[in-house]
Amino acid sequence: MPTDPSSETTKLKPGDSLTCTVKSPATGGYFVTLIPSGIEGFLPSQETIDIGRIVPATFVCMNGERALLAYAFMIGTTERVQLSTASDSENAFAVWADSYPRSIRLRRAVDLIMPPFVSLPKQQNLSPADLMEFFETFEKNEFTGCIKMDSRAELSRSAILYYHGRAVGCVYTTKPVKDPFPIEMALEKTVEDLSKSDTDVESYDLPEQLVLSMSSLFLGVVVERSEETDNKEYTDEMIDQLAQRKETGCVTVNEKSSQTPCGLGFICNGEFKGAYSIEERKFRADRPFVHELFDKFVGAKVDVYILPSVMASDSVRFGYSLTSPQFMSSNDELWP
């Protein structure tokens, strides 16, 4: 007797080990079928996988009738999920964050995160004693926007991207170290610097759709592409594909020599929301602005990052809580 997919769905938990059959290619990965339940799924992958191959995977969560998976060769069931007493939505994010968003290819300056649209940033000086209350306020108010910090004592600058009170992106730079940091390490370094000395801080709101799009740079999946593809054609093709699937993503236009982003294109739930020139600090909502960046930066390289739409649903508690022991436990005076 065939297995009822709906009954199998209720049994799946974030971190469960599964096997699946690769059915067809999809933007950023493959459509698959879970064995033996027959549940359809999406498996993000930067590797080429033969159609029909049976591969191990890790369950993240359900996205409607389709399962979101992680490639088991990259993660398996992680210890922090196995031992977790958190909700399924928290664990779903932990599984996702432990899998694909590990390799950062680009140098990202703090200016990567765009300035405020309307109001001026709120300026303040933050002391170590204020740190827990500071992050609790943003979490409680479900803040969506950016917090930028400049530590003269630690010679560091950082910018945290917030979505509904949780950190979904972070750029951390320091003079002694030139290489970029993965998001978790960047957040840990930021909190560590803030716990040591007085720091200048500014915070400001940003539109939710742009924040979600930008978060795919840090917590999304990069789409592999052929180097021979024309930038404009490739970008238009990818924007159209994201529109068809109503997905969220971000286009990066990168300088050829340094691979430093000079422009971004924002897509949220399939809709193009605008482009931003980092060098000019200029935002425009029209799609041709992306093409203008190609004309200005001849030879630029384009990458596309995708964030599965389920990340913004009730199935996932998207983002990191900076009031959690993961970030505060190293500071005994800050964690009760």
N, C-alpha and C positions, 0 to 999 in steps of 0.2 A: 504494500500500500504506500503511495507517495506521501512524502512529508508535507504537512500544511505549513507554508511559509509564514503565515500570520502567527501561528502558535510558536514557531521557532524564533520569531523576532522578539517575543516577550522574554525569551530565555537568555538572549545575548546581553553581555555586560562589557563595558569598556575594558580592553586588555585581553579579552578572550582570544585564544589562538584558533585559527580557522584554516581551511584550504579552499581554494576557489579556482575556477577555470577561466582563463583569459578569453574573452569573447571577441572584442573589437577595440581598436584604438580610439581614444578620446583626447580632447585637449588637456594636456597635463598628465595623462596617464592612460588607463584602460578601463573599459566596462567589463565586469566579470560576473560570474554566477557562483554563489556559495555552494559548497558541497557538504551535506547531501540535501540541504533545505531547498535549493533552487532560488533563494533570494538573490535579486539582482544587486550589484554593488559597483562602486567606483573605487579604483585602486590608483592613486597618484604614483607616478614613477618617472624618473629621469632615465631609466635604463630601457633598452629595447627588449621586449618580452615576446616570444613567439605566440601567435594566436593558437589557442587550443591547449597551451601548456597549463598544467596544474601547479599552482604556486602556494606557499604558505602566506598567510596574512594575519593581521591583528585587527580586531573589531574596534572602531572608534565610537560610532553612534549611527542611528538611523537618520537619513535625510529624506523624509517622506516615505516612499515605499522602497527606497534604495539605500543600501548600507554604505557608509564611508569607512574605508579601510586604510591601514598602514601596511607597508611592505614588511613582512616579518623578518627578512634578512637584515633589515635596518634596525629593528627594535625588539621584536618578540614581546612578551608580557613583562613590563618593567616592574622593578621591585617596589617603586613608590606607589604604583597602582595596585599591585598585589596586596600590599600591606595597608592600603588606604581605607579609612573609615569615612571618607568624604562622599558626597552625592555622586550619582552617575554623571551628571553634567560637569562636575569638577574633574572627575576622572577621565572623561572623554577629552577634555582639553589637555590634561596631563599626557595622555597617550599621543595625541596629535603633536604637542610641543616637544615630546621626546623623540619624534621620528624625523620628519622632513626638514624642519627649520634649523639645521645644524651648520650648514655650509654657507658662509657669507662670502660672496664673490667680489663685492664692490667695496671700495673705500667710501665711507659715507660721512660727510661733515655734518655738524649739528645743523647747518643751514638747509640740510635736506628737507627737514620738516618746515613747512611753509609758515609765514608770519600770520598774525590775526587778520581777519577780513575787515572788521568794523572797529570795535573798541580797542583802546590801547591795552597792552598787557598790564596785569596787576603786578607791581613790584614789591618785593619784601626781602628782608634779611632773615635767614633761617638759622637758628642756633641748634646744636645737637639735642638739647632738651625738648625742643619743639617738634622733633622729627615724627614721632608716632602720631601725635595729634594732627600734624600737617597731612600725612597720608590718609588718616582716618576721615578727615573732612572731605577730601576728594572722593574717597570711596563711598561715603554716606550720601553725598550729593550726586552720585553717578555722573561725575564730571566727564565731559567729552571734549578733548582739546589737547593742548601741549603744555608741558612744564619744562622750562629751560633753566639750567643751573650753571654757575660759574664759580669754581672754587680756586681762589688765588693761592691758598695754602697748599693744595694738592696739585696745582697746575693742570686742572682738568676742566672740561666742559662737557655737558651732557644735555640731552633732550629726551623726555619721555612722552610717548604718544599714548593718550588715555581714551578708552571707549567705555562709557557707562561705569566709570570708577575703577576700571582695571587697566593695567599696563599692557598694551598690545604692540609696542615698538619702543626701541631705545637706541640712541646713538651716544656712545661714550668715547671721548677723545682725551688723550693726555700727552704732553710733550715727550716724555721718555719713550712712549710706545706708539709706533705709527700704524701698526696693523689694526684692523677693525675687530671688535669683540662680538661674539654671538649674543643674542638678546638677553638670555639669562645672566650671563657673565657681565654684560653691560649694566643691567639693573643692579646686580650685586655690587659692582664697583661704584655705581652712583650712590647707593644707600651707604656704602662704607665711607665714601668721602664726606657725605653729609653728616655722618655721625661723629666726625673728627673736628670739624671747624665751622665757623660762621661762613655762610655761603649766600651769595646773591642769587635770588630766584625770581623768575617771572612766569606767570601762567596766563593762558588765554584760551577762549573757546574756539573750536573749529567745527564746521558742518559734519554731522555724523557720517554722511555718505563718503566724504573725502577721507575721513579717518579710517573707515572700514577699508576703502581702497588702498590707502597707504600702508595699512597693517599687513597687507599681503606681502610687502617687501621683507617683513620680519617673520611672519608666521604662515606664509603661503608656500606654494610650490612653483619653482621656476620651470618654464616650458622650454624644452630643448628645441633648437632651430638650426636650419642649415645656414652656414656662413654665406652661401651664395645667394640667398634670398634678398631681394631688394627691400630696404628698410620700410619705405612707404607702403609697398604692397603687403609686406608681412604684418605691419601694424594694423592696416585696415582689415586684413583677413582675421587677425586675432580679435579685434574689437567686434567684428561681425559675429565671430563664433561665440564670444562671451554674451553677446546680445541674444543669440538664439537660445542659449542655455540659461539665460538670466543669472549669470555668474558675476562675481566680483573679482577685480584684478587691478593691476597697476603696470603701466608701461614705463620702462626707464630708458632714457636716451643718454648714452654714456660716451664720454670723450674717448677717442680711439686710443690715445697714448696712455692715459692713466686709468681708464675704466671708471673714472669718477662721474657720477650722474650729473648731467647738466640740465635735464628736464624730466618731467613726470607727466604721464597721462592717466586720468582717473576713470575707472569704470565701476559702477556699483549696481548690483542686481540687473546687469545687462545694459544699463543706460550709461552713455558717455557723459561724464560730469565736468570735464574741462581738462586743461593742461597748465602746468606751472613751469616757468623758466627759473631755475635756481639762480643762475648768474644775474638775471635782471630782477629777481624777486617779483615776478609778474605772473598773474593768473588770468586766464581767459577761458570762457566756457565753450568756445567753438572748437570743433574738431580740427579744422585746418591749422590751428596754432601748433599742433604736433608736427605737421609737415613743415612748418616754418622753422622749427628747431632743427630738422634734418638739413634744411638749406643753409642754416647758420653754422652748424657743426658738421662739416663735410667729413664723411668717413666714420661717423659715429656708429656705435654698436647698440642695437636695441635688444632688450630682454623683456619678457612678459612674465609676471608673477600672478598666480591665481589663488584666491582664498575661497574654499568651498562655502557655498551659501549657508550651509547648516551651522557654520560658526557663529552667525548672528541670530540663531534661533534659540528657543528654550531648551533644546537638546544639549547645548554646550554652554558652560559658564566661561565665556571667552575672555582670555587675558589672565595676567598674574595679579594676585593681591599683594601689594607691597607692605601690608600690615601682617602678613603671615610669618610664621617662624622661619621659613626659608630665607627671608630677607632680613628679619629683625633678630633672629636668635643669636647671632654673633655679637649683638650689642645688649649685654645683660641689663643695662640700666634702662633700655628702651622696651624690653619685652617683659611683661609682668610674670 
